[in-house]
Amino acid sequence: MERRKFLSMTFGALALATVPASVRAEDWRKAKPTVWTAKTVDDAIKAMYGDVKLIEEGIKIKTPDVAASGGAVPVNVKSSLKAKTVALFQDANPESAVIVFDINKYSVIDYDMKMKLKSVGKPITITVVVEGQDGKHYVGKRTLDVALGGCEG
């Protein structure tokens, strides 16, 4: 019995040791540090993906037309595209990049999040770039206003 217990524990430990390598995500802050210091959306996209042609299709971004407060703006991103990465950018804060998701072939792109956006008294544009498994880059944009003072008007 001791031998069976030892073998099962050994195989279990080996299985656990290989899992982290297969689900490890890219650390984009270390791999591409200039993405996170870019001041404009165009500069951040270029730092992340290089000079690529962006195709406007396949991405849906849902936000309120007017957010009551820039402290927690609800954002939903959906796409049925087969993707490698999904990146969010905005033009309200000093640094444009928000987040980059690594995607695998089993992932469902339907993300709900809250973003902190500085209220600057002008419309804010949220930009989502999806790097497709087909090598193409897709873009979706959504413009919204943030109510000054948090009272929607």
Secondary structure, DSSP 8 states (H G I E B T S, - for coil): -HHHHHHHHHHHHHHHHHHHHHS----HHHH-GGGGG-SSHHHHHHHHH-S--EE--SEEEE--SEES-TTSEEEEEEE-S-EEEEEEEESSSSS-EEEEEE--TT--EEEEEEE-----SS-EEEEEEEEETTS-EEEEEEEEEE-GGGS--
